[in-house]
Amino acid sequence: MSENPSLPPSAIQASREVRAVISRLRRRIMKAAEVEDITLSQMSVLARLSDKGGVTASDLAATEGVRHQSMTATVASLAAMGLAERSPDPDDGRRLLITLTEEGHRRVAEGRQARTEWLAGRLRDRATEEERQTVIAAMAVLQRLTHD
């Protein structure tokens, strides 16, 4: 596949490097809060539920990019661990809404705290104050790219 000649080489290089670094960083951050009894897909669902709550398995499946059957199995395992619960939708009794339990909220908060502390510690130990300020400025640029 040839590259678009209208794109400046610096844009192509930045694109490649950002994608590669974000991919590695995401894996390292997730590993920092890895819990033996929870898979990465379960952690992702817990995080989504903490942000939204009261969603259907179909909605979660679409958001996570998995089949409905796979999401149903993930939700069932989270419910079995006491981290999520299913209850009838008050507006449509045929649907089940999935929410986090108190324990689920606690686990999400602990995971977020562990990931924040891991990354903050790495930035403290491996970057100068000037480099940290550069990271903050770069994040503002990346944030701007995500808004239409």
C-alpha beads as a LAMMPS data file, in Angstrom:
LAMMPS data file: protein, C-alpha beads

148 atoms
147 bonds

1 atom types
1 bond types

-500.0 500.0 xlo xhi
-500.0 500.0 ylo yhi
-500.0 500.0 zlo zhi

Masses

1 110.0

Atoms # bond

1 1 1 0.000 0.000 0.000
2 1 1 1.487 3.331 -1.011
3 1 1 1.293 6.395 1.170
4 1 1 -0.834 9.383 0.246
5 1 1 1.550 11.859 -1.435
6 1 1 -0.457 14.820 -0.108
7 1 1 0.460 13.910 3.464
8 1 1 3.673 15.469 4.775
9 1 1 6.312 12.926 5.849
10 1 1 6.239 14.381 9.376
11 1 1 2.490 13.643 9.649
12 1 1 3.056 10.057 8.520
13 1 1 5.954 9.562 10.949
14 1 1 4.019 11.157 13.837
15 1 1 1.021 8.952 13.063
16 1 1 3.102 5.780 13.155
17 1 1 4.931 6.731 16.327
18 1 1 1.822 7.859 18.219
19 1 1 -0.034 4.642 17.353
20 1 1 2.901 2.456 18.359
21 1 1 3.544 4.272 21.637
22 1 1 -0.129 4.411 22.596
23 1 1 -0.497 0.694 21.934
24 1 1 2.516 -0.197 24.114
25 1 1 1.572 2.309 26.795
26 1 1 -1.983 0.983 26.968
27 1 1 -0.709 -2.575 27.481
28 1 1 1.728 -1.463 30.199
29 1 1 -0.895 0.626 31.994
30 1 1 -3.417 -2.217 31.930
31 1 1 -0.791 -4.620 33.227
32 1 1 -0.073 -2.267 36.145
33 1 1 -3.565 -2.914 37.512
34 1 1 -3.784 -6.526 36.432
35 1 1 -5.763 -8.642 38.809
36 1 1 -5.385 -12.386 38.560
37 1 1 -9.099 -13.149 38.608
38 1 1 -10.171 -10.573 35.999
39 1 1 -9.356 -10.657 32.282
40 1 1 -8.616 -7.556 30.225
41 1 1 -12.003 -7.854 28.481
42 1 1 -13.751 -8.057 31.857
43 1 1 -11.784 -5.009 33.061
44 1 1 -12.848 -3.133 29.952
45 1 1 -16.517 -3.966 30.550
46 1 1 -16.235 -2.923 34.199
47 1 1 -14.758 0.410 33.124
48 1 1 -17.562 0.964 30.606
49 1 1 -20.181 0.146 33.221
50 1 1 -18.618 2.566 35.684
51 1 1 -18.877 5.333 33.093
52 1 1 -22.430 4.562 31.986
53 1 1 -24.206 1.990 34.103
54 1 1 -27.613 0.635 33.254
55 1 1 -26.748 -0.639 29.772
56 1 1 -27.776 -3.761 27.897
57 1 1 -25.489 -6.587 26.850
58 1 1 -26.200 -5.615 23.236
59 1 1 -25.032 -2.054 23.882
60 1 1 -21.891 -3.314 25.611
61 1 1 -21.191 -5.783 22.794
62 1 1 -21.477 -3.030 20.175
63 1 1 -19.231 -0.695 22.174
64 1 1 -16.618 -3.393 22.801
65 1 1 -16.796 -4.751 19.252
66 1 1 -17.694 -8.315 20.237
67 1 1 -20.611 -10.658 19.563
68 1 1 -23.647 -10.477 21.814
69 1 1 -23.061 -14.066 22.965
70 1 1 -19.500 -13.244 24.015
71 1 1 -20.676 -10.223 25.978
72 1 1 -23.408 -12.256 27.661
73 1 1 -20.736 -14.705 28.852
74 1 1 -18.519 -11.861 30.087
75 1 1 -21.407 -10.262 31.973
76 1 1 -22.376 -13.627 33.478
77 1 1 -18.834 -14.111 34.786
78 1 1 -18.780 -10.594 36.253
79 1 1 -22.135 -11.243 37.912
80 1 1 -20.841 -14.549 39.307
81 1 1 -17.903 -12.650 40.848
82 1 1 -20.313 -10.165 42.414
83 1 1 -18.997 -7.259 40.338
84 1 1 -22.042 -6.653 38.128
85 1 1 -25.739 -7.291 38.328
86 1 1 -28.596 -7.544 35.862
87 1 1 -32.036 -6.086 36.515
88 1 1 -35.153 -5.528 34.406
89 1 1 -35.298 -2.266 32.472
90 1 1 -38.032 -0.156 34.103
91 1 1 -39.034 1.125 30.643
92 1 1 -38.996 -2.261 28.909
93 1 1 -39.308 -5.337 31.124
94 1 1 -38.069 -7.586 28.306
95 1 1 -34.581 -6.062 28.515
96 1 1 -32.010 -6.481 31.250
97 1 1 -29.847 -3.581 32.330
98 1 1 -26.362 -4.276 33.601
99 1 1 -24.874 -2.187 36.391
100 1 1 -21.893 -2.429 38.689
101 1 1 -22.281 -3.615 42.245
102 1 1 -20.628 -1.745 45.077
103 1 1 -17.746 -4.236 44.854
104 1 1 -17.534 -3.620 41.102
105 1 1 -17.225 0.130 41.671
106 1 1 -14.535 -0.502 44.281
107 1 1 -12.528 -2.728 41.942
108 1 1 -12.745 -0.181 39.113
109 1 1 -11.595 2.614 41.415
110 1 1 -8.684 0.512 42.714
111 1 1 -7.631 -0.361 39.173
112 1 1 -7.735 3.256 38.047
113 1 1 -5.732 4.303 41.087
114 1 1 -3.100 1.620 40.422
115 1 1 -2.794 2.650 36.763
116 1 1 -2.536 6.348 37.663
117 1 1 0.137 5.660 40.257
118 1 1 2.122 3.431 37.894
119 1 1 2.205 6.031 35.127
120 1 1 2.829 8.955 37.473
121 1 1 5.704 7.025 39.031
122 1 1 7.233 6.289 35.632
123 1 1 6.916 9.938 34.641
124 1 1 8.506 10.994 37.942
125 1 1 11.381 8.511 37.645
126 1 1 12.111 8.648 33.927
127 1 1 11.204 12.156 32.755
128 1 1 12.401 15.593 33.710
129 1 1 9.963 18.341 34.657
130 1 1 10.494 19.874 31.214
131 1 1 9.705 16.532 29.543
132 1 1 6.571 16.133 31.662
133 1 1 5.443 19.589 30.538
134 1 1 6.112 18.524 26.938
135 1 1 3.926 15.450 27.476
136 1 1 1.141 17.672 28.829
137 1 1 1.410 19.926 25.771
138 1 1 1.442 16.934 23.408
139 1 1 -1.682 15.545 25.085
140 1 1 -3.458 18.826 24.352
141 1 1 -2.609 18.385 20.664
142 1 1 -3.801 14.746 20.658
143 1 1 -6.962 15.748 22.514
144 1 1 -7.673 18.349 19.824
145 1 1 -7.329 15.634 17.152
146 1 1 -10.117 13.615 18.770
147 1 1 -12.681 16.438 18.558
148 1 1 -14.476 17.110 15.307

Bonds

1 1 1 2
2 1 2 3
3 1 3 4
4 1 4 5
5 1 5 6
6 1 6 7
7 1 7 8
8 1 8 9
9 1 9 10
10 1 10 11
11 1 11 12
12 1 12 13
13 1 13 14
14 1 14 15
15 1 15 16
16 1 16 17
17 1 17 18
18 1 18 19
19 1 19 20
20 1 20 21
21 1 21 22
22 1 22 23
23 1 23 24
24 1 24 25
25 1 25 26
26 1 26 27
27 1 27 28
28 1 28 29
29 1 29 30
30 1 30 31
31 1 31 32
32 1 32 33
33 1 33 34
34 1 34 35
35 1 35 36
36 1 36 37
37 1 37 38
38 1 38 39
39 1 39 40
40 1 40 41
41 1 41 42
42 1 42 43
43 1 43 44
44 1 44 45
45 1 45 46
46 1 46 47
47 1 47 48
48 1 48 49
49 1 49 50
50 1 50 51
51 1 51 52
52 1 52 53
53 1 53 54
54 1 54 55
55 1 55 56
56 1 56 57
57 1 57 58
58 1 58 59
59 1 59 60
60 1 60 61
61 1 61 62
62 1 62 63
63 1 63 64
64 1 64 65
65 1 65 66
66 1 66 67
67 1 67 68
68 1 68 69
69 1 69 70
70 1 70 71
71 1 71 72
72 1 72 73
73 1 73 74
74 1 74 75
75 1 75 76
76 1 76 77
77 1 77 78
78 1 78 79
79 1 79 80
80 1 80 81
81 1 81 82
82 1 82 83
83 1 83 84
84 1 84 85
85 1 85 86
86 1 86 87
87 1 87 88
88 1 88 89
89 1 89 90
90 1 90 91
91 1 91 92
92 1 92 93
93 1 93 94
94 1 94 95
95 1 95 96
96 1 96 97
97 1 97 98
98 1 98 99
99 1 99 100
100 1 100 101
101 1 101 102
102 1 102 103
103 1 103 104
104 1 104 105
105 1 105 106
106 1 106 107
107 1 107 108
108 1 108 109
109 1 109 110
110 1 110 111
111 1 111 112
112 1 112 113
113 1 113 114
114 1 114 115
115 1 115 116
116 1 116 117
117 1 117 118
118 1 118 119
119 1 119 120
120 1 120 121
121 1 121 122
122 1 122 123
123 1 123 124
124 1 124 125
125 1 125 126
126 1 126 127
127 1 127 128
128 1 128 129
129 1 129 130
130 1 130 131
131 1 131 132
132 1 132 133
133 1 133 134
134 1 134 135
135 1 135 136
136 1 136 137
137 1 137 138
138 1 138 139
139 1 139 140
140 1 140 141
141 1 141 142
142 1 142 143
143 1 143 144
144 1 144 145
145 1 145 146
146 1 146 147
147 1 147 148
